[in-house]
Amino acid sequence: MSYPGKYMDGSLRQLRDLTIKPTKTDPRPLFADTDLPPDYPDLGKSPPFRMLRWHPTTGEEVCALNQSEVNSYDHQGYVKYPPHQGPPNLVAAARDELAGLSPDDRQRVLAAVHKQKLEAIQSRLTKLSDAELSEIQAPGRKTA
């Protein structure tokens, strides 16, 4: 017969407070000082620095301990990702690079990219014949 709160051997089990309650016959140790002292470092937070940077061609790894070292390594051409690994994706890498620019420089870079795309389309269109160009220019017609 089963009773709530009892094991099959008849001993009681804890139903509400599920923390371990050691007894005199329990061999498990009791750690009474689970609170850390106030001067103990917080293990849940990592320090903001000790950032790694890599040389893009040699793969040399360096560690920056503060913001001035990070700026110095970035100025020397060191990158955030190992050369063999590369950035997680191109969009994130481009976003990181653009974030480091002033708003005016950012607009200039994006305008230059747009201009290069237009020039690439123009160069491809110059290779087409007049008939192919007129076929492209005809509105509403789709070719398979």
C-alpha positions in Angstrom: 0.0 0.0 0.0 1.4 3.4 -1.0 1.1 6.5 1.2 2.1 10.0 0.0 5.4 11.0 1.5 6.6 7.5 2.4 8.9 5.2 0.7 8.1 1.5 0.2 10.1 0.7 3.4 7.9 3.1 5.4 10.5 5.8 5.8 9.4 9.4 5.3 10.7 11.6 2.5 10.8 15.4 2.2 7.9 16.8 0.3 8.2 20.5 0.7 11.8 21.6 1.5 13.9 19.7 -1.0 17.3 20.8 0.3 19.5 18.0 1.6 19.1 17.7 5.4 22.1 15.7 6.7 21.5 13.4 9.7 23.9 11.8 12.1 23.8 8.6 10.1 24.2 10.4 6.7 27.8 10.1 5.4 27.6 13.2 3.2 29.6 16.2 4.3 27.9 19.4 5.4 29.2 22.6 3.8 27.9 25.3 6.1 29.9 28.1 4.7 28.3 28.3 1.2 28.3 32.1 1.2 31.4 33.5 -0.2 33.4 36.2 1.7 32.8 39.8 0.5 36.4 40.1 -0.8 36.1 37.0 -2.9 36.1 37.7 -6.7 32.8 37.3 -8.5 33.3 34.2 -10.7 30.2 34.9 -12.8 31.7 38.0 -14.5 34.7 37.9 -16.7 37.0 40.8 -16.8 36.5 43.2 -19.7 40.0 42.7 -21.0 42.5 40.0 -21.8 41.2 40.2 -25.4 43.0 38.1 -28.0 44.1 39.4 -31.3 45.8 37.6 -34.2 48.1 38.8 -37.0 46.3 38.1 -40.3 49.3 36.6 -42.2 51.5 35.0 -39.6 48.8 33.9 -37.2 50.7 35.3 -34.2 48.4 35.6 -31.2 48.7 38.5 -28.7 46.8 39.3 -25.6 45.6 42.9 -24.9 45.2 43.8 -21.3 43.5 47.2 -21.7 41.8 49.4 -24.2 45.0 51.2 -25.3 46.6 47.9 -26.1 43.5 46.8 -28.1 43.7 50.1 -30.1 47.4 49.7 -30.6 47.1 46.1 -31.9 44.1 47.1 -34.1 46.2 49.9 -35.6 49.0 47.5 -36.3 46.6 45.3 -38.3 45.8 42.6 -35.8 42.3 41.1 -36.2 39.7 39.7 -33.8 39.6 36.2 -35.3 42.3 33.7 -36.0 43.3 33.7 -39.7 42.3 30.1 -40.3 38.9 30.6 -38.6 37.7 34.0 -40.0 34.8 35.9 -38.7 31.6 34.1 -37.9 30.0 35.6 -40.9 30.6 38.4 -43.4 27.7 40.5 -42.2 28.9 40.6 -38.6 32.5 41.4 -39.7 31.2 44.3 -41.9 29.0 45.5 -39.1 32.0 45.5 -36.7 34.2 47.4 -39.2 31.5 50.0 -40.0 30.8 50.5 -36.3 34.4 51.7 -35.9 33.9 54.5 -38.4 32.5 58.0 -38.0 29.0 58.5 -39.6 30.4 60.5 -42.5 33.0 57.8 -43.3 30.4 55.1 -43.0 28.2 57.0 -45.6 31.2 57.4 -47.9 32.1 53.7 -47.7 28.5 52.6 -48.4 28.3 55.1 -51.3 31.5 53.7 -52.8 30.2 50.1 -52.5 27.0 51.2 -54.2 29.0 52.8 -57.0 31.2 49.7 -57.5 28.1 47.6 -57.8 26.7 49.9 -60.4 30.0 49.8 -62.3 30.0 46.0 -62.2 26.5 45.9 -63.7 27.5 48.4 -66.4 30.6 46.3 -67.3 28.5 43.2 -67.7 25.9 45.0 -69.8 28.5 46.3 -72.2 29.2 42.7 -73.2 25.6 42.2 -74.4 24.5 42.7 -78.0 21.9 45.3 -78.9 19.2 42.7 -79.3 19.9 41.4 -75.8 19.9 44.9 -74.4 16.5 45.7 -76.0 15.2 42.4 -74.6 16.3 43.5 -71.1 14.8 46.9 -71.5 11.4 45.7 -72.6 9.0 46.3 -69.6 6.9 43.4 -68.3 8.6 40.7 -70.3 10.2 37.8 -68.5 12.7 35.4 -70.1 13.3 31.9 -68.8 
